């Protein structure tokens, strides 16, 4: 009990910092979703894709997790369920690109991305 009273103020301070950080990042009421896009993408196309994701109000934040020659992976904080996000992504206008869902599992969606003629 004596030890708890010694570390109590530090524990409260640490917890309040973590809560404030989560609130500022918009993570309350949000889930993490991994979005993978497979196909050959140039850097301007990756940026256009990221801009398109940020246009969806259901997506609170977008983080790049992997950028390779044949795949780009983002981690997004979403305020809606996964199926709603998948539905919304189909409506995103991406210049010169077409998205086709390849596979979907809990917490992850993989798309094939192709250049539009």
C-alpha positions as CSV (number, residue, x, y, z in Angstrom):
1,X,0.0,0.0,0.0
2,X,2.8,2.4,0.8
3,X,4.5,1.6,-2.5
4,X,1.2,2.3,-4.4
5,X,0.9,5.7,-2.8
6,X,4.5,6.5,-3.9
7,X,4.0,5.5,-7.6
8,X,0.3,6.6,-7.7
9,X,0.9,10.2,-8.9
10,X,3.4,9.0,-11.6
11,X,0.9,6.3,-12.7
12,X,-1.9,8.8,-13.0
13,X,0.3,11.2,-15.0
14,X,1.4,8.5,-17.4
15,X,-2.2,7.3,-18.0
16,X,-3.5,10.8,-18.6
17,X,-0.7,11.4,-21.2
18,X,-1.7,8.2,-23.0
19,X,-5.4,9.1,-23.0
20,X,-4.6,12.6,-24.3
21,X,-2.4,11.2,-27.0
22,X,-5.1,8.7,-28.1
23,X,-7.8,11.4,-28.1
24,X,-5.6,13.7,-30.2
25,X,-4.9,11.0,-32.7
26,X,-8.7,10.2,-32.9
27,X,-8.4,6.6,-31.8
28,X,-11.4,6.6,-29.5
29,X,-14.1,4.7,-31.2
30,X,-11.8,3.8,-34.1
31,X,-10.4,0.5,-35.4
32,X,-7.2,-0.1,-37.3
33,X,-7.5,-1.5,-40.8
34,X,-4.7,-2.6,-43.1
35,X,-5.2,-1.6,-46.7
36,X,-2.8,-3.2,-49.2
37,X,-2.8,-2.2,-52.9
38,X,-1.0,-4.5,-55.3
39,X,0.2,-3.4,-58.7
40,X,2.9,-1.3,-60.2
41,X,2.5,2.2,-58.8
42,X,4.6,5.3,-59.4
43,X,5.1,7.8,-56.6
44,X,2.5,10.3,-57.9
45,X,0.0,7.5,-58.0
46,X,0.8,6.5,-54.4
47,X,0.2,10.1,-53.3
48,X,-3.1,10.2,-55.3
49,X,-4.2,7.0,-53.5
50,X,-3.3,8.5,-50.1
51,X,-5.2,11.7,-51.0
52,X,-8.2,9.6,-52.0
53,X,-8.1,7.7,-48.7
54,X,-7.9,11.0,-46.8
55,X,-11.0,12.3,-48.5
56,X,-13.2,9.6,-46.9
57,X,-14.6,11.1,-43.6
58,X,-14.8,7.6,-42.2
59,X,-11.0,7.4,-42.3
60,X,-9.5,9.4,-39.4
61,X,-5.8,8.9,-40.3
62,X,-3.6,7.2,-42.9
63,X,-0.1,5.9,-42.2
64,X,2.2,4.4,-44.8
65,X,3.5,1.0,-43.6
66,X,5.2,-0.3,-46.7
67,X,6.0,1.0,-50.1
68,X,7.5,-1.4,-52.6
69,X,7.7,-1.7,-56.4
70,X,4.6,-4.0,-56.5
71,X,2.7,-3.2,-53.3
72,X,1.7,-0.3,-51.1
73,X,0.4,-0.9,-47.6
74,X,-1.4,1.7,-45.4
75,X,-2.7,1.4,-41.9
76,X,-5.9,3.5,-41.4
77,X,-7.9,4.4,-38.3
78,X,-11.5,3.9,-39.3
79,X,-14.7,5.1,-37.5
80,X,-17.0,2.7,-39.4
81,X,-17.0,-1.1,-39.8
82,X,-14.8,-2.7,-42.4
83,X,-17.5,-3.5,-44.9
84,X,-18.7,0.1,-44.9
85,X,-15.1,1.3,-45.6
86,X,-14.8,-1.3,-48.5
87,X,-18.0,0.1,-49.9
88,X,-16.9,3.7,-49.6
89,X,-13.5,2.9,-51.2
90,X,-15.3,1.8,-54.4
91,X,-16.6,5.3,-54.8
92,X,-13.3,7.1,-54.5
93,X,-12.3,8.7,-57.7
94,X,-8.7,7.9,-58.5
95,X,-7.2,9.4,-61.6
96,X,-6.0,6.9,-64.1
97,X,-6.4,4.0,-61.6
98,X,-9.0,1.3,-61.1
99,X,-9.4,-0.7,-57.8
100,X,-10.5,-4.3,-57.6
101,X,-10.8,-6.0,-54.3
102,X,-8.7,-9.1,-54.3
103,X,-9.3,-10.5,-50.8
104,X,-10.7,-9.4,-47.4
105,X,-10.2,-10.8,-43.9
106,X,-10.7,-9.4,-40.5
107,X,-8.7,-6.2,-40.2
108,X,-7.2,-6.4,-43.7
109,X,-8.3,-5.6,-47.3
110,X,-6.2,-6.3,-50.4
111,X,-6.9,-4.5,-53.6
112,X,-5.5,-5.0,-57.1
113,X,-4.8,-1.7,-58.7
114,X,-4.6,-1.2,-62.5
115,X,-4.0,1.7,-64.8
116,X,-7.1,2.9,-66.6
117,X,-6.7,3.1,-70.4
